[in-house]
Amino acid sequence: MNIYGVKFDDNGRMYYFNGHDLKINNNVCVIVETEKGLQYGKVIEKIDEKSLKNMTENFKDIVRLTTKEDYRKHLINLKDADQALKKAREFAKELGLNMRFLSSSFTFDKKQLLLNFTADERIDFRELTKKLAAVYRTRIELRQIGARDKASNVGGIGQCGRELCCKSFLNSIESVSMNMAKNQNLALNPAKINGCCGRLLCCLAYEDQNYLDSQKGLPNIGDVLKMNDIKGKVIAIDILNRKIKLDCGNEIVEVDLKNERNK
């Protein structure tokens, strides 16, 4: 397989396509086949064989390299999509629908118009779809997205000072649980463990398995331990360094369990 990473938007997610016999350099624009129709995108990278072994998806095809005419049509599509977004907002207001539209896009062949929106409740948008279809004469897809998808769509800067993971490199948003924060001994303060979307930070999942592995054999907070000539109550645990602090009554003692295990 001859797989390339392609983005449809400079700040969007990367998708993977099979170039077959084509040899394509980075930053070259291509027309690709998707489930929704043809799309205009830019090649970001060539995927090496080692990375391919971890990919199990069925790859759609890169149809061809783009031409000047394709680029001209792409610019027209972008302009028309922007107008469609304004029109959707106008129709929604006329119909009294409490919807907040975030983005819109046409497929390259204009066989579909996709509009993303957020709402506090389920919306019956059948009448809105009819009005949009009457104007644009194409298939209309309205997608209600959640808080995480909204953050991915809008973008922003996270607590770490870097661009949001969901906007920069995550191709899918996995579930994150409160147990992951507990496994890492984090203070369960929403201001510390929630992202811009108001949901748990995606990065809590990145090292969760490492923390679970490092926890094996460690005591719990509150356990009373007797080690050599020391006896005390566990008041703090450093999971990754495998160190604990014991309250021995008249002093606080730090014990390195790695050294204890090696004795």
C-alpha positions in Angstrom: 0.0 0.0 0.0 1.1 3.6 -0.7 -0.6 5.5 2.1 -0.6 9.3 2.6 -1.9 11.5 5.4 -4.3 14.1 4.0 -6.0 17.1 5.6 -9.0 18.9 4.2 -8.4 21.9 6.4 -5.0 23.2 7.6 -6.2 23.0 11.2 -8.3 19.9 10.8 -7.7 16.2 11.4 -5.6 14.0 9.2 -7.2 11.2 7.2 -5.4 8.4 5.3 -5.7 7.5 1.7 -4.1 5.0 -0.7 -2.2 6.6 -3.5 -1.5 3.3 -5.3 1.1 4.1 -8.1 1.2 7.8 -7.4 4.3 9.4 -6.0 3.2 12.6 -4.1 5.3 15.1 -2.2 4.2 16.8 1.0 2.0 19.9 0.6 0.7 18.8 -2.8 -3.1 19.1 -3.2 -5.1 16.0 -4.3 -8.7 14.9 -5.0 -9.7 12.0 -2.8 -12.6 9.6 -2.6 -14.6 9.6 0.7 -17.9 8.1 1.8 -19.5 11.5 1.2 -18.1 12.1 -2.2 -15.0 13.6 -3.7 -13.0 16.0 -1.4 -10.2 18.5 -2.0 -7.3 18.0 0.4 -3.5 18.5 0.9 -1.0 15.7 1.4 0.8 16.2 4.8 3.0 13.2 5.0 3.9 9.8 3.5 3.1 7.0 6.0 6.0 4.6 6.5 5.7 0.9 6.6 6.2 0.6 10.3 3.3 2.9 11.0 1.1 1.0 8.6 1.3 -2.2 10.7 -0.7 -0.4 13.4 -3.4 0.7 11.0 -6.3 -1.6 10.3 -8.7 0.7 8.4 -9.8 0.3 4.8 -8.2 3.1 2.9 -10.1 5.1 0.3 -8.3 6.2 -2.9 -6.5 9.3 -3.9 -8.1 9.9 -7.3 -5.6 12.4 -8.8 -3.4 15.4 -8.3 -5.3 18.6 -8.5 -5.3 21.1 -11.4 -5.6 24.8 -11.6 -9.3 24.3 -12.5 -9.7 22.1 -9.4 -8.2 24.9 -7.2 -10.5 27.5 -8.7 -13.5 25.2 -8.0 -12.3 24.6 -4.5 -12.2 28.4 -3.8 -15.7 28.7 -5.1 -16.9 25.9 -2.8 -15.3 27.6 0.2 -17.1 30.8 -0.6 -20.4 29.1 -1.2 -20.1 27.1 2.1 -19.6 30.4 3.9 -22.8 31.8 2.3 -24.6 28.5 3.2 -23.6 28.9 6.8 -25.2 32.4 6.9 -28.3 31.2 5.1 -28.7 28.3 7.7 -28.5 30.8 10.5 -31.1 33.0 8.8 -33.5 30.1 8.3 -33.0 28.8 11.8 -33.9 32.2 13.2 -37.0 32.4 11.0 -38.1 28.9 12.2 -37.4 29.7 15.9 -34.8 27.0 16.2 -32.3 27.4 19.1 -29.3 26.2 17.1 -25.7 27.6 17.0 -24.1 26.8 13.7 -20.3 26.4 13.9 -19.1 25.4 10.4 -20.2 24.3 6.9 -18.6 22.6 4.0 -19.4 21.3 0.6 -17.9 18.1 -0.8 -15.7 18.9 -3.9 -18.3 17.6 -6.2 -21.0 19.5 -4.3 -23.1 16.3 -3.8 -23.4 17.1 -0.1 -23.6 20.2 2.2 -22.5 19.4 5.8 -23.4 21.9 8.6 -22.2 21.4 12.2 -24.2 22.9 15.1 -24.6 22.8 18.8 -27.9 22.9 20.8 -29.0 22.4 24.4 -31.7 19.9 23.4 -32.8 17.8 20.5 -33.8 19.8 17.5 -36.4 18.9 14.8 -34.7 20.4 11.8 -36.7 18.7 9.0 -38.2 22.0 7.9 -34.8 23.7 7.9 -33.4 20.9 5.8 -36.1 21.3 3.2 -35.5 25.0 3.0 -31.8 24.5 2.5 -32.3 21.7 -0.1 -34.6 24.0 -2.1 -31.8 26.6 -2.3 -28.8 24.4 -2.9 -30.2 21.4 -4.7 -28.0 18.9 -3.0 -28.0 16.5 -0.1 -28.1 18.4 3.3 -26.6 16.9 6.4 -27.1 18.7 9.7 -24.9 17.3 12.5 -25.5 18.1 16.2 -22.1 17.9 17.9 -21.2 17.8 21.6 -18.8 19.8 23.7 -15.7 17.8 22.8 -16.5 18.0 19.1 -17.1 21.7 19.4 -13.7 22.2 20.9 -12.2 20.1 18.1 -14.0 22.3 15.6 -13.3 25.7 17.1 -9.8 25.0 18.5 -7.9 26.7 21.3 -5.0 26.6 23.7 -5.0 24.0 26.6 -3.7 24.3 30.1 -0.3 23.0 28.9 0.0 26.0 26.6 -0.2 24.0 23.5 -2.9 23.7 20.8 -5.8 21.4 21.8 -5.0 17.8 21.1 -8.4 17.3 19.5 -7.7 20.1 17.1 -4.0 19.3 16.3 -3.5 15.5 16.1 -6.2 13.3 17.6 -8.1 11.5 14.8 -10.8 10.3 17.2 -12.0 11.3 20.6 -11.8 8.4 23.1 -13.8 8.2 26.3 -12.1 9.5 29.4 -13.2 8.6 32.9 -12.8 10.1 36.4 -11.0 6.9 37.4 -8.1 7.9 35.2 -7.7 11.1 37.3 -7.9 9.0 40.5 -5.3 6.5 39.2 -2.9 9.4 38.7 -3.5 10.8 42.2 -4.7 14.1 40.8 -6.8 16.6 42.8 -10.4 16.1 41.6 -10.8 19.8 41.0 -12.7 20.6 37.7 -10.5 23.6 37.1 -7.5 21.3 37.0 -8.8 18.2 35.2 -11.3 19.7 32.8 -10.4 21.0 29.4 -11.7 24.0 27.4 -14.7 21.9 26.5 -15.7 21.5 30.1 -15.1 17.7 29.9 -12.3 15.7 31.4 -8.9 16.3 29.7 -8.2 13.9 26.8 -4.5 13.7 28.0 -5.6 11.9 31.2 -5.9 8.8 29.0 -2.3 9.0 27.6 -0.4 7.7 30.6 -3.2 5.9 32.4 -1.9 2.4 31.7 1.6 3.4 32.9 0.1 4.6 36.2 -1.9 1.3 36.6 1.3 -0.7 36.0 3.3 1.4 38.4 0.7 1.1 41.1 1.1 -2.7 41.4 2.5 -3.6 44.8 2.0 -0.1 46.3 0.1 0.5 49.5 -3.0 2.7 49.8 -3.3 6.0 51.6 -4.1 5.2 55.2 -2.4 1.8 55.3 -0.1 1.2 58.3 3.3 -0.3 57.3 6.2 -1.7 59.3 9.4 -1.7 57.3 12.6 -2.7 59.0 12.7 -0.5 62.1 10.1 2.0 60.8 6.4 1.9 61.4 4.0 4.5 60.2 0.8 5.4 58.4 1.0 6.1 54.6 0.1 9.7 54.0 1.4 10.2 50.4 2.3 8.1 47.4 4.6 9.0 44.5 3.4 6.4 42.0 5.9 6.8 39.1 8.9 7.0 41.4 7.5 4.3 43.8 8.1 6.4 46.9 5.8 6.8 49.9 5.7 9.1 53.0 5.0 7.6 56.4 3.7 9.4 59.4 5.6 7.8 62.2 4.1 10.0 64.9 7.1 12.2 65.7 8.4 12.5 62.2 7.6 12.1 58.5 9.8 9.5 56.7 10.1 9.0 53.0 10.7 5.5 51.8 11.9 4.5 48.4 10.1 1.2 47.6 12.4 0.6 44.6 15.3 0.3 47.0 13.3 -1.9 49.4 12.4 -4.2 46.6 16.0 -4.6 45.4 17.2 -5.6 48.9 
